[in-house]
Amino acid sequence: YSLIKAKHRVSAMVAAEATKTNTRNVGSSREFGDFYTHNTVSSGIASTSVATGTRFETATAGYLGRFNYGFDGKYLVEFMGRYDGTYIYASGQRWGFFPSYSLGWRISEEPFIKNNLKWIDNLKLRWSDGKTGLTQGNAYDYLSGYTSSGSYNFDSGSSTTGYANSQIANTILTWADIRMLDLGIDWDFFGGLLGGSFDVFSRKTTGIAGTSSGSTPTILGVTVPSINIDSKLDLGVDVLLTHRNKIGDFSYHVTATGTLSRSKTLHRESQATARWYSQMEYYGRVSLFGGGSAQDRWSNYRALWYFPLASGQFQSLDEINAYNVKYDAATGSQKTVVGQYKLLDTNNDGYITGADIRYKWGEGNPLTQFGLTIGAEYKNFDFNNTWQGATMVSKIIWLLHIFGYGGYTDTYDMYLDRWHVANPGDDPFDPSTQWVSGYWPALVDAAGPGVWRGGMYDAPTDFTQINGTYFRMKSLEIGYTLPKKTLNMIGIESARVFVGGTNLITFCTKKMKYYDPESAAAMHSSTMPIMRTLNFGTNINF
């Protein structure tokens, strides 16, 4: 429904949707022997017969309503609501209502702006507040089920399979609620010379499925079902800046974007009764790639631990022996070799221990991401260039790992610039052994990939937990559209030739260049670096 009357604009919409699937699968198989007449199941060996069958049903439904009102193109209001249902939950928990509203004020249409500040083409304030639902859990968990549980002999010579109920039927789990708030402003000044938008947003999720960590006695004997108890919060800002202009036959545009967002776990029931006996345990020191507490913590704060470096690398065994800091309480520095880093004893106790650990931004999704798009046209030529980058993130280039230094027999040629004995086979612990210096530490024996070796280069340090900031040219393309007058003579409607590429340039730290700064984990994710491509071609329309 839509109505425009004088300065009033009204519109409304209602909709309904429903889906239902009913899946049935039946299968049978037999193995063929050395001789068979037809390639059909019945021609196979009867003793190898296997019959399978499954069935599955799903159903969802939803009702949607929206109402919009605008007055004089200046004041805008929208109300919307959804009522959604899913088959996943038990009766009484299947439906959720999710309302939302938004307000807008086009300040640029007010007389005090329109009549006095003519360089303001558009200025708008926005506010929105709404809920949406998140489905979670497994279908039919609200029904009690049984699984096989051993075999039992009740009669001589026969065995009976036992069945047990290993999980309580979950009849109370339902949708998680996501409440999203956004306050924003849009502007466009001087005929497009300066435009953009700025948003502050919040996303709070409550009722996330969670399980208890210790409030249920172990004698219960079954798996405790999830309940709507966990919660988390996402906060952030978005910035968009634009500039467009035309000078004679030359026109161009520039767009810059940036996002800063953080995520915080407000409550995690599985850790509600957990106890942490040291700072190291709380911040996940026990595991390099996770662990620790998530309760009431920002996700990336103190997410990656490392040992800070003192200064430089050991130049000789005499320097190692004279160093007043020992790397291992049991063996001292007996396993430390020339070229190894000098770790900083932050508490001055003479040993490198967990008390010397410091923390950095974690891997994963960077807190700050940004991008840049540049485009231009001059007569028949066109140019398009896209960049992207991120900061407030760290990357691990662990030296003992897949694709890393010493993890496997194949390795990158960058590791050739390393500390090594001048004569292959010499004892690295012999004071008379001659060394050749390099950027990377010496490659030494290990029991296997990922095996920790005290006093060696396995310890996370400033050298291996590096700044993951990068700025990469994602794409570049230059094109030329041939004149139509020439093309029409040979029956071609339009033609364009172009040359371009992807991932052509990356600005980052030296060590990061050998890996992929866009991946969630620089190297221990076992993914190969992103490819650089060059391409050229033509588009022809007849």
Secondary structure, DSSP 4 states (H G I P E B T S, - for coil): -EEEETTEEEEEEEEEEEEEEEEEEEEEE----S--SSSSGGGS-GGG-EEEEEEEEEEEEEEEEEEEEEETTTEEEEEEEEEEEETTSPTTSSEEEEEEEEEEEEGGGSHHHHTT-TTEEEEEEEEEEEEEEE--S-TTTTS---EEEEEE-SSTT--EEEEE--B----S--PEEEEEEEEEEEEEEGGGTEEEEEEEEEEEEEEEEE--SSSS-GGG-SBPPPEEEEEEEEEEEEEEEEEEEEETTEEEEEEEEEEEEEEEEEE-GGGTT----SHHHHTTTTBTTB-S--TTEETTTT-EEEBPEEEEE--SHHHHHH-S-BSBTTTBTTT--TT-EEE--TT-SSB--GGG-EEE--SSS-SEEEEEEEEEEETTEEEEEEEEEEES-EEE--SSSTTSSSSSS---GGGGSB-EESSTT--TT-TT--EE--SBPPP---SSTT---TTTTTS-BTTTEEE--EEEEEEEEEEEEPPHHHHHTTT-SEEEEEEEEES--EEE-TGGGGS-TTSSSSSTT--PPPPPEEEEEEEEE-
